[in-house]
């Protein structure tokens, strides 16, 4: 398998969440992944992009979200980057059921942690957040499952 | 049954739609959802249900998810929020016909532990009527 990279740059509109999902589904379909894996990848991308729009940019349109997919024989790396308000306390944000919105379940990072083999969150207040998630494609690699 | 479309197909962006069929009978609202339940569609579903609760006195909401293709925490949040809204009113949220891949996501969220799930609409309608 050749290494590949795709980047999707889009404005912070809810309509674009489904387009981000379409991209990961299309890429995942070319890899040796199960339908269940593809469904899970759609969820993690949806969560990370929704977080960028809702929390990073407070639902304000006109800001930019970057979704980058790096594919190599060993792993699929998904990076979602915003230049929004940032997360003051990443450890707290990673806790299950933590949410700043009573209508939300605070499960975004739980899904990301559960469905991916690695999750890294880098954030600077008032400067943005970068979420990096890795799924190993070689089944001999260590897995959290 | 009234058929209401609250998101139109957007061919220019390939956007995914969410549609529902609505049936209102006394204090029971039945919604058959079709499409993706995510950030884009969650708010409209919330408003659609809350309007029936607030303005028409609906106290039982049955959601048929058979044709829901995708759900994430935005969609799950709407379901939990309606459960929390109905509870103090003595109402109930009932969920039916959940596809396997959607149920897996719901299971991880813990939602099936607090919201009643049913195989079909008939069983959901009968429960609570003493049938």
Boltz contact constraints between the chains, C-beta under 6 A:
constraints:
  - contact:
      token1: [A, 14]
      token2: [B, 39]
      max_distance: 6.0
  - contact:
      token1: [A, 14]
      token2: [B, 40]
      max_distance: 6.0
  - contact:
      token1: [A, 15]
      token2: [B, 15]
      max_distance: 6.0
  - contact:
      token1: [A, 15]
      token2: [B, 40]
      max_distance: 6.0
  - contact:
      token1: [A, 17]
      token2: [B, 38]
      max_distance: 6.0
  - contact:
      token1: [A, 17]
      token2: [B, 39]
      max_distance: 6.0
  - contact:
      token1: [A, 18]
      token2: [B, 15]
      max_distance: 6.0
  - contact:
      token1: [A, 18]
      token2: [B, 16]
      max_distance: 6.0
  - contact:
      token1: [A, 39]
      token2: [B, 101]
      max_distance: 6.0
  - contact:
      token1: [A, 43]
      token2: [B, 72]
      max_distance: 6.0
  - contact:
      token1: [A, 46]
      token2: [B, 38]
      max_distance: 6.0
  - contact:
      token1: [A, 46]
      token2: [B, 72]
      max_distance: 6.0
  - contact:
      token1: [A, 47]
      token2: [B, 72]
      max_distance: 6.0
  - contact:
      token1: [A, 50]
      token2: [B, 39]
      max_distance: 6.0
  - contact:
      token1: [A, 50]
      token2: [B, 74]
      max_distance: 6.0
  - contact:
      token1: [A, 103]
      token2: [B, 77]
      max_distance: 6.0
  - contact:
      token1: [A, 103]
      token2: [B, 81]
      max_distance: 6.0
  - contact:
      token1: [A, 104]
      token2: [B, 77]
      max_distance: 6.0
  - contact:
      token1: [A, 105]
      token2: [B, 73]
      max_distance: 6.0
  - contact:
      token1: [A, 105]
      token2: [B, 76]
      max_distance: 6.0
  - contact:
      token1: [A, 105]
      token2: [B, 77]
      max_distance: 6.0
  - contact:
      token1: [A, 105]
      token2: [B, 80]
      max_distance: 6.0
  - contact:
      token1: [A, 107]
      token2: [B, 73]
      max_distance: 6.0
  - contact:
      token1: [A, 107]
      token2: [B, 109]
      max_distance: 6.0
  - contact:
      token1: [A, 108]
      token2: [B, 73]
      max_distance: 6.0
